[in-house]
Amino acid sequence: MAGLVLLVVPSSLRAQGGPVSAEIAVVSDYRFRGVSASERGPALQGSIDARSSNGFVAGIWASTIADYHGSNVELDIYAGVRRKLGGFDITLTAYGFVYPGGKRVNTYDFEALIIRDFGVGSSETLIAVAPGQANSRRTNLYIAETIAIPVWHDGPAARAHLGWEDGMVHSKWDMSFGVIQNFDAFQLSLMYVVTNYAGHDQASTNGQAGLVGSVRVKF
């Protein structure tokens, strides 16, 4: 999937925690920038992250996916640096997207994630650039803004996301709206996802709008 619409993703760093943290998740549909990589079916995901006191971050994230040129697994391997500048939390990361068993589909990109806390909530700005490479000669650009605002103290947070992508695809946008609730190590979310991406196969429903639920456990 990353070779097709990239490429979130990814994406912001998925696990937050101590020097080493891990996460396991079950999602009803693995959506990447609005497009399903699991053919609108469920996916099992997991990650391991390491963070040093000097701001270095590294990790690996994995997900089951629908058949993608011979692969049914996506591995995102990343490393970068995190710094605080004024009221901004900035992370610069290099990502490698690996599809074991896939043919000429591995790819990479460089991402900047800027997080701002504005009191009643927070916002994230993501800029991802994938230079032209083996599976696409065009440079791909993805820009997204995400805002989260708590509904009430210790209650769920309302989340809204808007992204735009151009390069490997032409002027694709994606949006999502929903709620996220944290319970210590558990997180539940329910999002409505929509995109204008129709895919190359007219029979494809991977860009069709729909609800996406997830359950995550952090260690």
C-alpha positions in Angstrom: 0.0 0.0 0.0 2.8 2.4 0.8 4.1 2.1 -2.7 0.7 3.1 -4.0 -0.3 6.1 -2.1 2.9 7.3 -0.5 3.9 7.3 1.5 1.9 7.7 6.9 2.6 6.9 7.3 2.9 6.9 8.2 2.8 8.8 10.1 3.4 10.0 13.6 5.3 7.9 16.0 2.7 5.4 17.2 3.8 4.6 20.7 4.5 7.1 23.4 6.0 6.1 26.7 9.3 5.4 28.5 12.8 4.6 27.1 11.3 1.4 25.6 7.6 0.8 25.0 5.4 -1.6 23.0 1.9 -1.6 21.7 -0.5 -4.2 20.4 -3.7 -3.2 18.5 -6.6 -4.7 16.7 -8.3 -2.4 14.1 -11.5 -3.1 12.2 -9.8 -1.6 9.0 -6.2 -0.6 8.5 -6.5 2.8 6.9 -3.4 4.6 5.7 -4.0 8.2 4.7 -7.7 7.3 4.2 -7.2 4.3 2.0 -7.6 0.7 3.3 -4.6 -1.5 3.2 -6.6 -4.5 4.5 -9.4 -4.5 1.9 -11.7 -3.0 4.5 -11.2 -6.0 6.8 -9.6 -6.2 10.3 -5.9 -6.1 10.9 -3.5 -7.0 13.8 -0.8 -4.5 14.5 2.1 -4.0 17.0 5.1 -1.8 17.6 8.3 -1.5 19.7 9.8 1.9 20.3 13.1 3.1 21.9 13.7 6.7 23.1 17.0 8.0 24.5 17.4 11.0 26.9 19.2 13.0 24.1 16.1 12.8 21.9 17.0 9.9 19.6 14.0 7.7 18.6 13.8 4.4 16.8 11.4 1.6 16.4 9.5 -0.9 14.2 5.8 -1.1 13.5 4.0 -4.0 11.8 0.6 -4.7 10.5 -1.2 -7.5 8.6 -2.4 -6.3 5.2 -4.3 -7.6 2.2 -2.1 -9.1 -0.5 0.3 -6.5 -1.9 2.4 -7.8 -4.7 3.0 -11.0 -2.8 3.2 -9.7 0.7 0.7 -9.8 3.5 2.7 -7.9 6.1 3.9 -4.3 6.3 6.9 -3.4 8.4 7.7 0.3 9.1 11.3 0.7 10.4 12.1 4.2 11.5 14.7 6.4 13.3 15.0 10.1 14.0 15.4 12.8 16.5 13.0 14.7 18.8 13.4 18.2 20.1 11.4 20.8 22.0 11.5 24.3 20.5 9.5 26.9 22.4 6.0 25.5 22.6 6.6 23.0 19.8 7.5 19.3 20.0 9.3 18.5 16.8 10.3 15.0 15.5 12.3 14.4 12.3 12.1 10.8 11.2 13.3 8.6 8.3 11.0 5.7 7.5 11.6 2.5 5.6 8.4 0.6 4.4 9.2 -3.1 3.9 6.9 -5.7 2.5 8.4 -9.2 3.1 7.9 -11.4 0.0 6.7 -8.4 -2.1 8.2 -7.6 -5.5 9.7 -4.1 -6.0 7.4 -2.5 -3.4 9.7 -1.5 -0.6 10.0 2.3 -0.2 11.1 5.1 2.1 10.2 8.7 3.1 11.2 11.5 5.4 8.8 13.0 7.9 8.5 16.1 10.1 5.9 15.9 12.9 5.2 19.2 14.8 3.0 18.9 17.9 1.6 22.0 19.7 -0.3 22.1 23.0 -2.8 25.0 23.0 -4.3 24.5 26.4 -7.7 23.1 25.7 -6.3 20.6 23.2 -3.4 19.8 20.9 -2.6 19.8 17.2 -0.2 17.8 15.0 1.2 19.0 11.7 2.7 16.2 9.5 4.9 16.8 6.4 6.1 13.6 4.6 8.2 13.6 1.5 9.0 10.4 -0.5 11.7 11.1 -3.1 11.3 9.3 -6.5 12.5 5.7 -6.2 12.2 2.2 -7.7 8.4 1.9 -7.6 7.7 5.6 -8.5 9.9 8.2 -10.2 7.7 11.0 -8.9 8.4 12.8 -5.6 5.4 12.4 -3.3 4.3 15.0 -0.8 1.8 14.4 2.1 0.7 17.3 4.4 -1.8 16.7 7.2 -3.2 18.5 10.2 -4.8 16.7 13.2 -6.6 18.4 16.2 -7.6 16.7 19.4 -9.8 18.4 22.1 -11.0 16.6 25.3 -14.8 16.5 25.5 -14.5 16.7 29.3 -11.9 16.0 32.0 -10.7 12.4 31.9 -13.3 11.8 29.2 -13.0 11.0 25.5 -11.2 13.4 23.1 -12.8 14.6 19.9 -10.3 14.2 17.0 -10.4 15.7 13.5 -7.9 15.1 10.7 -7.4 16.5 7.2 -4.6 15.4 4.8 -3.6 16.2 1.2 -1.3 14.2 -1.0 0.2 14.7 -4.4 2.9 12.9 -6.5 2.3 9.1 -6.7 -1.4 10.1 -6.7 -2.9 13.3 -7.9 -4.4 15.7 -5.4 -5.7 13.0 -3.1 -7.3 14.2 0.2 -8.5 12.3 3.3 -10.5 13.3 6.3 -11.5 11.6 9.6 -13.6 12.6 12.6 -14.2 10.7 15.8 -13.4 10.1 19.4 -10.6 8.5 21.4 -10.8 7.3 25.0 -7.8 6.3 27.1 -8.0 3.9 30.1 -4.5 3.7 31.6 -2.8 1.3 29.2 -5.8 0.8 27.0 -7.1 3.0 24.2 -10.4 2.8 22.3 -11.2 4.8 19.2 -13.9 5.1 16.7 -13.4 7.2 13.6 -15.3 8.0 10.4 -12.9 8.0 7.5 -13.4 9.5 4.0 -11.2 10.1 1.0 -11.6 11.0 -2.7 -9.2 8.2 -3.7 -11.0 5.7 -6.0 -8.1 3.4 -6.9 -6.9 2.1 -10.2 -9.4 -0.8 -10.1 -13.0 0.3 -10.6 -14.2 -2.6 -8.5 -12.0 -1.5 -5.5 -13.7 -0.3 -2.4 -10.5 0.6 -0.5 -11.3 4.3 -0.7 -14.9 4.0 0.3 -15.9 6.0 3.4 -16.6 4.1 6.6 -16.3 3.7 10.4 -13.0 2.4 11.8 -12.7 1.1 15.3 -9.6 0.2 17.3 -8.4 -1.3 20.6 -4.9 -0.7 21.7 -2.8 -1.9 24.6 0.4 -0.2 25.6 3.2 -1.8 27.7 
